[in-house]
Amino acid sequence: MSHKYLRLNSRTIIKNTDCEVLLLKRSMCDTDRPGSWDLPGGKLKFGEHPKDTALRETVEETGLLLGELMLLDVLSATNNKNFQKITHVFLSNLDELHPEISLNEREHTEYDWYRCAEIESLDLPRKYTKLIGEVILPGCTGY
């Protein structure tokens, strides 16, 4: 009998006052998609609420203390017969343009703020690109 694995994650779409989204570039040492762009977030600790994971991971990865989070979606992906990943995606609307970011350099090598049109060309999982377009575009002008 083969074992089945389930991983629970939280990610946060962080939008600034200019309708840009914060993305982080994964370290080349990362075992999952090294050198690619991603949203702040990570794995849930046992007993942790997904929203608490999103807040904790954002602080660990960027130094940002977020306020209110809104759950946007729960995504599910199966990579093979034995592994499933469930990701809770939250939205945080910042009240400033470019807050100071303090990267955890073991996990990420750079960051930048992107408009929706720019995100399409990045190495970001399609599920996040699609969700960002659905959430950011309707509320922003100039896209």
DSSP file (Angstrom, degrees, kcal/mol; ACC not computed):
  #  RESIDUE AA STRUCTURE BP1 BP2  ACC     N-H-->O    O-->H-N    N-H-->O    O-->H-N    TCO  KAPPA ALPHA  PHI   PSI    X-CA   Y-CA   Z-CA
    1    1 A M              0   0    0      0, 0.0     2,-0.2     0, 0.0     0, 0.0   0.000 360.0 360.0 360.0 127.8    0.0    0.0    0.0
    2    2 A S        -     0   0    0      1,-0.1     2,-0.2     0, 0.0     0, 0.0  -0.588 360.0-116.5 -88.9 150.0    1.5    3.4   -1.0
    3    3 A H        -     0   0    0     -2,-0.2     2,-0.4     1,-0.0    -1,-0.1  -0.528  20.4-143.4 -82.0 149.0    1.3    6.4    1.2
    4    4 A K        -     0   0    0     -2,-0.2     2,-0.4    79,-0.0    79,-0.2  -0.929  13.0-153.5-113.6 139.1   -0.6    9.5    0.2
    5    5 A Y  E     -a   83   0A   0     77,-3.7    79,-2.4    -2,-0.4     2,-0.4  -0.922   9.1-170.3-119.5 138.4    0.7   13.0    1.1
    6    6 A L  E     -a   84   0A   0     -2,-0.4     2,-0.5    77,-0.2    79,-0.2  -0.994   3.9-168.0-126.4 128.3   -1.2   16.2    1.6
    7    7 A R  E     -a   85   0A   0     77,-2.6    79,-2.9    -2,-0.4     2,-0.5  -0.971   6.4-156.1-118.9 131.3    0.5   19.6    2.0
    8    8 A L  E     +a   86   0A   0     -2,-0.5    36,-2.6    36,-0.2     2,-0.3  -0.913  19.4 174.3-108.1 129.0   -1.4   22.7    3.1
    9    9 A N  E     -aB  87  43A   0     77,-3.0    79,-2.6    -2,-0.5     2,-0.4  -0.848  21.1-151.3-127.5 161.8    0.0   26.1    2.1
   10   10 A S  E     -aB  88  42A   0     32,-2.3    32,-1.8    -2,-0.3     2,-0.3  -0.995  14.7-178.3-131.1 140.6   -1.0   29.7    2.4
   11   11 A R  E     -aB  89  41A   0     77,-2.6    79,-2.7    -2,-0.4     2,-0.4  -0.937  12.9-146.1-132.0 155.4    0.0   32.5    0.0
   12   12 A T  E     -a   90   0A   0     28,-2.2     2,-0.8    -2,-0.3    79,-0.2  -0.984   7.3-150.1-130.6 126.4   -0.8   36.2    0.0
   13   13 A I  E     -a   91   0A   0     77,-3.2    79,-2.7    -2,-0.4     2,-0.7  -0.846  22.6-161.9 -85.9 113.4   -1.4   38.6   -2.9
   14   14 A I  E     -a   92   0A   0     -2,-0.8     8,-2.1     8,-0.4     2,-0.4  -0.895   6.8-169.9-105.2 115.7   -0.1   41.9   -1.5
   15   15 A K  E     -aC  93  21A   0     77,-2.8    79,-3.3    -2,-0.7     6,-0.2  -0.891   5.7-152.8-110.2 131.3   -1.4   44.8   -3.5
   16   16 A N    >   -     0   0    0      4,-2.4     3,-1.6    -2,-0.4    81,-0.2  -0.259  39.4 -87.9 -91.8-175.0   -0.1   48.4   -3.0
   17   17 A T  T 3  S+     0   0    0     79,-1.5    80,-0.2     1,-0.3    81,-0.1   0.620 126.3  56.7 -71.3 -12.2   -1.8   51.7   -3.6
   18   18 A D  T 3  S-     0   0    0     78,-0.2    -1,-0.3    79,-0.2     3,-0.1   0.143 119.6-107.1-102.3  17.9   -0.7   51.7   -7.3
   19   19 A C  S <  S+     0   0    0     -3,-1.6    97,-0.4     1,-0.2     2,-0.3   0.790  74.4 140.9  60.9  31.2   -2.4   48.3   -7.9
   20   20 A E        -     0   0    0     95,-0.1    -4,-2.4    77,-0.1     2,-0.4  -0.752  44.6-136.6 -99.6 153.1    1.0   46.6   -8.1
   21   21 A V  E     -CD  15 114A   0     93,-3.1    93,-2.6    -2,-0.3     2,-0.5  -0.904  14.2-124.3-113.2 136.9    1.5   43.1   -6.6
   22   22 A L  E     - D   0 113A   0     -8,-2.1    -8,-0.4    -2,-0.4     2,-0.4  -0.666  31.6-178.1 -80.6 126.1    4.6   42.1   -4.6
   23   23 A L  E     - D   0 112A   0     89,-2.5    89,-1.8    -2,-0.5     2,-0.4  -0.953  12.9-150.3-124.3 147.9    6.4   39.1   -6.0
   24   24 A L  E     -ED  38 111A   0     14,-2.9    14,-2.2    -2,-0.4     2,-0.6  -0.919  13.2-132.7-116.7 140.8    9.5   37.3   -4.6
   25   25 A K  E     -ED  37 110A   0     85,-3.0    84,-2.2    -2,-0.4    85,-0.7  -0.840  28.3-124.8 -95.9 123.3   12.1   35.4   -6.5
   26   26 A R  E     - D   0 108A   0     10,-3.3     9,-0.6    -2,-0.6    82,-0.3  -0.289  28.0-102.8 -66.0 146.8   12.9   32.0   -5.1
   27   27 A S    >   -     0   0    0     80,-2.6     3,-1.4     7,-0.1     8,-0.6  -0.303  23.3-121.8 -62.8 151.0   16.5   31.1   -4.2
   28   28 A M  T 3  S+     0   0    0      1,-0.3    -1,-0.1     6,-0.3    -2,-0.1   0.649 113.7  62.4 -69.3 -14.3   18.4   28.9   -6.6
   29   29 A C  T 3  S+     0   0    0     77,-0.2    -1,-0.3     3,-0.0     2,-0.1   0.542  78.3 114.5 -85.3  -8.3   18.8   26.5   -3.6
   30   30 A D    <   -     0   0    0     -3,-1.4     3,-0.1     1,-0.1    77,-0.0  -0.373  61.0-148.4 -65.5 139.3   15.1   26.0   -3.3
   31   31 A T  S    S+     0   0    0      1,-0.2     2,-0.6     2,-0.1    -1,-0.1   0.665  84.9  62.3 -82.9 -16.2   13.9   22.5   -4.1
   32   32 A D  S    S-     0   0    0      1,-0.2    -1,-0.2     0, 0.0    -2,-0.1  -0.907 129.5 -28.6-116.2 104.2   10.6   23.7   -5.5
   33   33 A R  S >  S-     0   0    0     -2,-0.6     3,-1.6     1,-0.1    -7,-0.2   0.938  78.0-152.0  60.2  55.1   10.9   25.9   -8.6
   34   34 A P  T 3  S+     0   0    0      0, 0.0    -6,-0.3     0, 0.0    -7,-0.1  -0.282  74.8  13.9 -58.8 139.1   14.3   27.4   -7.9
   35   35 A G  T 3  S+     0   0    0     -8,-0.6     2,-0.2    -9,-0.6    88,-0.1   0.477 100.4 120.4  78.0   2.4   14.8   30.9   -9.4
   36   36 A S    <   -     0   0    0     -3,-1.6   -10,-3.3    -9,-0.2    -1,-0.3  -0.552  66.5-103.9 -97.6 165.3   11.1   31.4  -10.2
   37   37 A W  E     +E   25   0A   0     86,-1.6     2,-0.3   -12,-0.2   -12,-0.2  -0.547  44.4 166.9 -85.8 152.1    8.8   34.1   -9.0
   38   38 A D  E     -E   24   0A   0    -14,-2.2   -14,-2.9    -2,-0.2     3,-0.0  -0.967  36.4-101.2-155.5 167.1    6.2   33.4   -6.2
   39   39 A L        -     0   0    0     -2,-0.3   -26,-0.1   -16,-0.2   -16,-0.1  -0.644  53.5 -91.0 -86.3 151.6    3.8   35.0   -3.8
   40   40 A P  S    S+     0   0    0      0, 0.0   -28,-2.2     0, 0.0     2,-0.3  -0.398  82.5  83.7 -60.0 140.7    4.8   35.3   -0.2
   41   41 A G  E     -B   11   0A   0     16,-0.3     2,-0.3   -30,-0.2   -30,-0.2  -0.919  41.1-176.2 153.2-176.7    3.7   32.3    1.8
   42   42 A G  E     -B   10   0A   0    -32,-1.8   -32,-2.3    -2,-0.3     2,-0.1  -0.963  40.7 -25.1 177.3-162.6    4.5   28.8    2.8
   43   43 A K  E     -B    9   0A   0     -2,-0.3   -34,-0.3   -34,-0.2     2,-0.2  -0.423  55.3-116.1 -78.7 144.0    3.5   25.6    4.6
   44   44 A L        -     0   0    0    -36,-2.6     2,-0.3    -2,-0.1   -36,-0.2  -0.545  25.2-131.4 -71.8 140.3    1.1   25.5    7.5
   45   45 A K    >   -     0   0    0     -2,-0.2     3,-2.5     4,-0.1     8,-0.1  -0.653  45.3 -78.7 -84.7 153.0    2.4   24.3   10.8
   46   46 A F  T 3  S+     0   0    0      1,-0.3    -1,-0.1    -2,-0.3     3,-0.1  -0.287 119.2   9.9 -55.7 129.4    0.4   21.6   12.6
   47   47 A G  T 3  S+     0   0    0      1,-0.3     2,-0.3    -3,-0.1    -1,-0.3   0.392  97.9 131.1  82.8  -2.3   -2.6   23.2   14.3
   48   48 A E    <   -     0   0    0     -3,-2.5    -1,-0.3     1,-0.0    -4,-0.0  -0.629  59.2-122.6 -86.9 140.5   -2.0   26.6   12.6
   49   49 A H     >  -     0   0    0     -2,-0.3     4,-2.0     1,-0.1     3,-0.4  -0.579  23.2-121.0 -76.1 142.0   -4.9   28.5   10.9
   50   50 A P  H  > S+     0   0    0      0, 0.0     4,-2.2     0, 0.0     5,-0.1   0.847 113.3  53.6 -53.8 -37.2   -4.2   29.2    7.2
   51   51 A K  H  > S+     0   0    0      1,-0.2     4,-2.2     2,-0.2     5,-0.2   0.899 107.7  50.4 -66.0 -39.3   -4.6   33.0    7.8
   52   52 A D  H  > S+     0   0    0     -3,-0.4     4,-2.7     2,-0.2    -1,-0.2   0.870 108.9  52.8 -65.5 -35.9   -2.0   32.8   10.6
   53   53 A T  H  X S+     0   0    0     -4,-2.0     4,-3.1     2,-0.2     5,-0.3   0.932 108.0  50.5 -62.6 -45.7    0.3   31.0    8.2
   54   54 A A  H  X S+     0   0    0     -4,-2.2     4,-1.8     1,-0.2    -2,-0.2   0.915 114.0  44.5 -59.4 -44.5   -0.1   33.8    5.6
   55   55 A L  H  X S+     0   0    0     -4,-2.2     4,-1.9     2,-0.2    -2,-0.2   0.934 116.2  46.2 -65.9 -46.5    0.7   36.4    8.2
   56   56 A R  H  X S+     0   0    0     -4,-2.7     4,-2.6     1,-0.2    -2,-0.2   0.935 113.7  47.4 -62.5 -48.8    3.7   34.5    9.7
   57   57 A E  H  X S+     0   0    0     -4,-3.1     4,-2.5     1,-0.2   -16,-0.3   0.867 109.3  54.3 -64.3 -36.5    5.2   33.6    6.4
   58   58 A T  H  X>S+     0   0    0     -4,-1.8     4,-2.4    -5,-0.3     5,-0.8   0.918 110.9  45.5 -64.1 -42.6    4.8   37.2    5.1
   59   59 A V  H  X5S+     0   0    0     -4,-1.9     4,-1.5     4,-0.2    -2,-0.2   0.940 114.8  48.2 -63.8 -46.7    6.7   38.6    8.1
   60   60 A E  H  <5S+     0   0    0     -4,-2.6    -2,-0.2     1,-0.2    -1,-0.2   0.876 121.0  35.5 -61.6 -38.4    9.4   35.8    7.8
   61   61 A E  H  <5S+     0   0    0     -4,-2.5    43,-1.1    -5,-0.2    -1,-0.2   0.747 137.9  10.6 -90.6 -25.8    9.9   36.4    4.0
   62   62 A T  H  <5S-     0   0    0     -4,-2.4    40,-3.7    -5,-0.2    -3,-0.2   0.576  86.0-121.7-129.5 -17.9    9.4   40.2    3.7
   63   63 A G     << +     0   0    0     -4,-1.5     2,-0.3    -5,-0.8    -4,-0.2   0.424  65.4 140.6  82.5  -1.9    9.4   41.8    7.1
   64   64 A L        -     0   0    0     -6,-0.8     2,-0.8    38,-0.1    -1,-0.3  -0.588  45.4-150.3 -80.0 132.7    5.9   43.2    6.3
   65   65 A L        -     0   0    0     -2,-0.3     2,-0.2    -3,-0.1    -9,-0.1  -0.903  22.9-155.0 -98.7 109.7    3.3   43.2    9.1
   66   66 A L        -     0   0    0     -2,-0.8     3,-0.1   -11,-0.2    28,-0.0  -0.512   8.6-156.4 -87.6 153.1    0.0   42.9    7.3
   67   67 A G        +     0   0    0      1,-0.3    -1,-0.1    -2,-0.2     2,-0.1   0.470  64.2   6.4 -91.3-123.1   -3.4   44.1    8.5
   68   68 A E        -     0   0    0     25,-0.1    25,-0.4     1,-0.0     2,-0.4  -0.366  65.2-160.5 -65.9 135.3   -6.7   42.6    7.4
   69   69 A L        -     0   0    0     23,-0.1     2,-0.5    -3,-0.1    23,-0.2  -0.935   2.5-156.5-115.8 143.1   -6.5   39.6    5.1
   70   70 A M  E     -F   91   0A   0     21,-2.0    21,-2.3    -2,-0.4     2,-0.4  -0.979  20.8-125.2-119.0 128.1   -9.3   38.4    2.8
   71   71 A L  E     +F   90   0A   0     -2,-0.5    19,-0.3    19,-0.2     3,-0.1  -0.580  31.0 175.2 -70.9 123.5   -9.5   34.8    1.6
   72   72 A L  E     -     0   0A   0     17,-3.2     2,-0.3    -2,-0.4    18,-0.2   0.845  56.3 -23.8 -95.4 -44.0   -9.7   34.8   -2.2
   73   73 A D  E     -F   89   0A   0     16,-1.5    16,-2.9     2,-0.0     2,-0.5  -0.988  43.5-130.1-163.8 161.0   -9.6   31.1   -3.0
   74   74 A V  E     -F   88   0A   0     -2,-0.3     2,-0.3    14,-0.2    14,-0.2  -0.983  32.1-162.5-121.9 115.6   -8.6   27.6   -2.0
   75   75 A L  E     -F   87   0A   0     12,-3.0    12,-2.8    -2,-0.5     2,-0.4  -0.760   4.9-163.2-102.9 143.9   -6.6   25.9   -4.8
   76   76 A S  E     +F   86   0A   0     -2,-0.3     2,-0.4    10,-0.2    10,-0.2  -0.991   9.8 175.7-129.1 133.8   -6.0   22.2   -5.0
   77   77 A A  E     -F   85   0A   0      8,-2.4     8,-3.1    -2,-0.4     2,-0.5  -1.000  16.6-157.2-138.4 138.5   -3.4   20.5   -7.2
   78   78 A T  E     -F   84   0A   0     -2,-0.4     6,-0.2     6,-0.2     3,-0.1  -0.968   6.0-175.2-115.5 118.6   -2.4   16.9   -7.5
   79   79 A N  E    S-     0   0A   0      4,-1.2     2,-0.3    -2,-0.5    -1,-0.1   0.769  70.5 -21.0 -84.8 -26.7    1.1   16.3   -8.9
   80   80 A N  E >  S-F   83   0A   0      3,-0.9     3,-0.7     0, 0.0    -1,-0.1  -0.882  88.1 -68.4-161.0-169.3    0.8   12.5   -9.0
   81   81 A K  T 3  S+     0   0    0     -2,-0.3     3,-0.0     1,-0.2    -3,-0.0   0.707 128.3  38.5 -67.3 -18.9   -1.2    9.7   -7.6
   82   82 A N  T 3  S+     0   0    0      1,-0.1   -77,-3.7   -78,-0.1     2,-0.4   0.417 104.9  67.0-115.1   1.1    0.3   10.2   -4.1
   83   83 A F  E <   +aF   5  80A   0     -3,-0.7    -4,-1.2   -79,-0.2    -3,-0.9  -0.980  46.5 174.0-135.4 128.8    0.6   14.0   -3.6
   84   84 A Q  E     -aF   6  78A   0    -79,-2.4   -77,-2.6    -2,-0.4     2,-0.5  -0.996  11.4-161.3-130.9 137.1   -1.9   16.7   -3.2
   85   85 A K  E     -aF   7  77A   0     -8,-3.1    -8,-2.4    -2,-0.4     2,-0.5  -0.975   2.6-167.2-119.0 127.6   -1.3   20.4   -2.4
   86   86 A I  E     -aF   8  76A   0    -79,-2.9   -77,-3.0    -2,-0.5     2,-0.5  -0.965   8.6-167.6-114.5 126.6   -4.0   22.7   -1.1
   87   87 A T  E     -aF   9  75A   0    -12,-2.8   -12,-3.0    -2,-0.5     2,-0.6  -0.960  13.5-153.0-122.3 124.0   -3.2   26.4   -1.1
   88   88 A H  E     -aF  10  74A   0    -79,-2.6   -77,-2.6    -2,-0.5     2,-0.5  -0.842  18.2-157.5 -89.5 122.6   -5.3   29.1    0.7
   89   89 A V  E     -aF  11  73A   0    -16,-2.9   -17,-3.2    -2,-0.6   -16,-1.5  -0.915  11.5-173.7-110.4 123.9   -4.8   32.4   -1.2
   90   90 A F  E     -aF  12  71A   0    -79,-2.7   -77,-3.2    -2,-0.5     2,-0.4  -0.712  16.0-136.5-111.6 161.5   -5.4   35.6    0.7
   91   91 A L  E     -aF  13  70A   0    -21,-2.3   -21,-2.0    -2,-0.2     2,-0.4  -0.969  14.3-173.2-118.4 135.4   -5.4   39.3   -0.4
   92   92 A S  E     -a   14   0A   0    -79,-2.7   -77,-2.8    -2,-0.4     2,-0.7  -0.990  10.1-156.3-126.8 122.5   -3.9   42.1    1.5
   93   93 A N  E     -a   15   0A   0     -2,-0.4   -77,-0.2   -25,-0.4   -25,-0.1  -0.872  15.0-151.5 -98.1 112.3   -4.4   45.7    0.4
   94   94 A L        -     0   0    0    -79,-3.3   -28,-0.0    -2,-0.7    -2,-0.0  -0.463  13.1-142.1 -80.7 155.2   -1.6   48.0    1.6
   95   95 A D  S    S+     0   0    0     -2,-0.1     2,-0.3   -79,-0.1    -1,-0.1   0.065  80.3  62.1-103.8  24.4   -2.2   51.7    2.3
   96   96 A E  S    S-     0   0    0      1,-0.2   -79,-1.5     3,-0.0   -78,-0.2  -0.936  77.1-125.9-142.3 167.2    1.2   52.7    0.9
   97   97 A L  S    S-     0   0    0     -2,-0.3   -79,-0.2   -81,-0.2    -1,-0.2   0.988  92.5  -1.1 -80.5 -64.3    3.1   52.5   -2.4
   98   98 A H  S    S-     0   0    0    -82,-0.1    -1,-0.2   -81,-0.1     3,-0.1  -0.740  72.7-167.4-132.8  85.0    6.4   50.7   -1.7
   99   99 A P        -     0   0    0      0, 0.0     2,-0.2     0, 0.0   -35,-0.1  -0.250  40.7 -83.6 -66.6 160.2    6.9   49.8    1.9
  100  100 A E        -     0   0    0    -37,-0.1     2,-0.4     1,-0.0   -38,-0.0  -0.480  46.3-155.9 -67.2 130.7   10.4   48.7    3.0
  101  101 A I        -     0   0    0     -2,-0.2     2,-0.6    -3,-0.1   -38,-0.2  -0.923  10.4-166.4-111.6 133.0   11.0   45.0    2.3
  102  102 A S        -     0   0    0    -40,-3.7   -38,-0.1    -2,-0.4     2,-0.1  -0.888  20.2-149.7-119.8  98.0   13.5   42.9    4.3
  103  103 A L        -     0   0    0     -2,-0.6     2,-1.0     1,-0.1   -41,-0.2  -0.336  16.4-130.1 -71.9 144.8   14.1   39.7    2.4
  104  104 A N    >>  -     0   0    0    -43,-1.1     4,-2.3     1,-0.1     3,-1.6  -0.846  26.3-159.7 -85.5 101.0   14.9   36.4    4.0
  105  105 A E  T 34 S+     0   0    0     -2,-1.0    -1,-0.1     1,-0.3    -2,-0.0   0.603  82.9  65.6 -70.0 -12.2   17.9   35.8    1.7
  106  106 A R  T 34 S+     0   0    0      1,-0.1    -1,-0.3   -79,-0.1   -77,-0.2   0.813 116.6  28.3 -72.3 -29.2   18.0   32.0    2.3
  107  107 A E  T <4 S+     0   0    0     -3,-1.6   -80,-2.6     1,-0.3     2,-0.3   0.794 128.4  26.9-100.7 -35.0   14.6   31.7    0.7
  108  108 A H  E  <  -D   26   0A   0     -4,-2.3    -1,-0.3   -82,-0.3   -82,-0.2  -0.979  47.5-165.1-137.6 144.9   14.4   34.6   -1.8
  109  109 A T  E    S-     0   0A   0    -84,-2.2     2,-0.3    -2,-0.3   -83,-0.1   0.667  74.1  -2.5-102.4 -20.8   17.0   36.6   -3.8
  110  110 A E  E     -D   25   0A   0    -85,-0.7   -85,-3.0     2,-0.0     2,-0.3  -0.980  54.5-155.3-160.4 169.1   15.0   39.6   -5.0
  111  111 A Y  E     +D   24   0A   0     -2,-0.3     2,-0.3   -87,-0.2   -87,-0.2  -0.960  12.1 173.6-144.6 161.8   11.6   41.2   -5.0
  112  112 A D  E     -D   23   0A   0    -89,-1.8   -89,-2.5    -2,-0.3     2,-0.5  -0.977  31.9-113.7-162.9 163.1    9.7   43.6   -7.1
  113  113 A W  E     -D   22   0A   0     -2,-0.3     2,-0.4   -91,-0.2   -91,-0.2  -0.897  38.0-169.3-102.9 129.7    6.2   45.2   -7.5
  114  114 A Y  E     -D   21   0A   0    -93,-2.6   -93,-3.1    -2,-0.5     2,-0.2  -0.925  20.0-135.5-126.3 144.9    4.4   44.3  -10.8
  115  115 A R    >>  -     0   0    0     -2,-0.4     4,-1.4   -95,-0.2     3,-0.8  -0.562  39.8-103.8 -84.8 160.0    1.4   45.4  -12.6
  116  116 A C  H 3> S+     0   0    0    -97,-0.4     4,-1.0     1,-0.3     3,-0.4   0.883 119.7  54.9 -53.8 -44.9   -0.9   42.7  -14.0
  117  117 A A  H 34 S+     0   0    0      1,-0.2     4,-0.3     2,-0.2    -1,-0.3   0.824 108.5  49.5 -62.1 -31.5    0.3   43.1  -17.6
  118  118 A E  H X4 S+     0   0    0     -3,-0.8     3,-1.0     1,-0.2     4,-0.2   0.795 100.4  64.6 -76.2 -29.2    3.9   42.5  -16.5
  119  119 A I  H >< S+     0   0    0     -4,-1.4     3,-1.8    -3,-0.4     5,-0.3   0.815  86.2  71.7 -66.7 -31.9    3.1   39.4  -14.5
  120  120 A E  T 3< S+     0   0    0     -4,-1.0    -1,-0.2     1,-0.3    -2,-0.1   0.810  98.5  48.3 -54.4 -32.9    2.0   37.4  -17.6
  121  121 A S  T <  S+     0   0    0     -3,-1.0    -1,-0.3    -4,-0.3    -2,-0.2   0.475  95.1  95.5 -90.9  -1.8    5.6   37.1  -18.8
  122  122 A L  S <  S-     0   0    0     -3,-1.8     2,-1.9    -4,-0.2   -86,-0.1  -0.465  87.5-107.5 -88.7 160.3    7.1   36.0  -15.5
  123  123 A D  S    S+     0   0    0     -2,-0.1   -86,-1.6   -88,-0.1    -1,-0.1  -0.545  71.8 135.2 -83.4  71.6    7.8   32.5  -14.3
  124  124 A L        -     0   0    0     -2,-1.9   -86,-0.1    -5,-0.3     5,-0.1  -0.959  67.9 -91.1-120.3 137.8    4.9   32.5  -11.9
  125  125 A P    >>  -     0   0    0      0, 0.0     4,-1.9     0, 0.0     3,-1.2  -0.219  33.7-127.8 -51.4 135.1    2.5   29.6  -11.5
  126  126 A R  H 3> S+     0   0    0      1,-0.3     4,-2.8     2,-0.2     5,-0.2   0.818 106.5  62.8 -55.3 -36.3   -0.5   30.1  -13.9
  127  127 A K  H 3> S+     0   0    0      1,-0.2     4,-1.5     2,-0.2    -1,-0.3   0.858 108.0  42.9 -60.9 -34.5   -3.0   29.6  -11.1
  128  128 A Y  H <> S+     0   0    0     -3,-1.2     4,-2.8     2,-0.2     5,-0.2   0.897 112.0  52.7 -77.5 -41.2   -1.6   32.7   -9.3
  129  129 A T  H  X S+     0   0    0     -4,-1.9     4,-2.2     1,-0.2    -2,-0.2   0.924 111.6  47.3 -57.6 -45.5   -1.4   34.8  -12.5
  130  130 A K  H  X S+     0   0    0     -4,-2.8     4,-2.0     2,-0.2    -1,-0.2   0.921 113.1  47.6 -63.1 -45.5   -5.0   34.0  -13.3
  131  131 A L  H  X S+     0   0    0     -4,-1.5     4,-2.0    -5,-0.2     5,-0.2   0.899 110.2  52.2 -65.2 -41.0   -6.2   34.8   -9.7
  132  132 A I  H  X>S+     0   0    0     -4,-2.8     4,-3.2     1,-0.2     5,-0.6   0.920 109.9  50.0 -60.5 -43.9   -4.2   38.1   -9.7
  133  133 A G  H  X5S+     0   0    0     -4,-2.2     4,-0.9    -5,-0.2    -1,-0.2   0.887 111.6  48.2 -61.5 -39.7   -5.8   39.1  -13.0
  134  134 A E  H  <5S+     0   0    0     -4,-2.0    -1,-0.2    -5,-0.2    -2,-0.2   0.833 121.2  35.3 -69.9 -32.5   -9.3   38.3  -11.6
  135  135 A V  H  <5S+     0   0    0     -4,-2.0     4,-0.5    -5,-0.2    -2,-0.2   0.879 124.0  36.2 -90.8 -43.1   -8.7   40.2   -8.4
  136  136 A I  H >X5S+     0   0    0     -4,-3.2     3,-0.9    -5,-0.2     4,-0.7   0.928 108.5  58.9 -81.9 -46.8   -6.6   43.2   -9.4
  137  137 A L  G ><<S+     0   0    0     -4,-0.9     3,-1.3    -5,-0.6     6,-0.1   0.893 100.9  54.0 -53.4 -48.8   -7.9   44.1  -12.8
  138  138 A P  G 34 S+     0   0    0      0, 0.0    -1,-0.2     0, 0.0    -2,-0.1   0.809 114.1  42.1 -60.6 -27.8  -11.5   44.8  -11.8
  139  139 A G  G <4 S+     0   0    0     -3,-0.9     2,-0.4    -4,-0.5    -2,-0.2   0.447 106.7  69.8 -99.2   1.1  -10.5   47.3   -9.1
  140  140 A C    <<  -     0   0    0     -3,-1.3     3,-0.3    -4,-0.7     2,-0.3  -0.902  63.6-145.5-123.9 147.6   -7.7   49.2  -11.0
  141  141 A T  S    S+     0   0    0     -2,-0.4    -2,-0.0     1,-0.2     0, 0.0  -0.677  75.2  47.2-101.8 162.3   -7.6   51.6  -13.8
  142  142 A G              0   0    0     -2,-0.3    -1,-0.2     1,-0.0     0, 0.0   0.704 360.0 360.0  84.3  21.4   -4.9   51.9  -16.5
  143  143 A Y              0   0    0     -3,-0.3    -2,-0.1    -6,-0.1    -6,-0.0   0.397 360.0 360.0-109.8 360.0   -4.6   48.2  -17.3
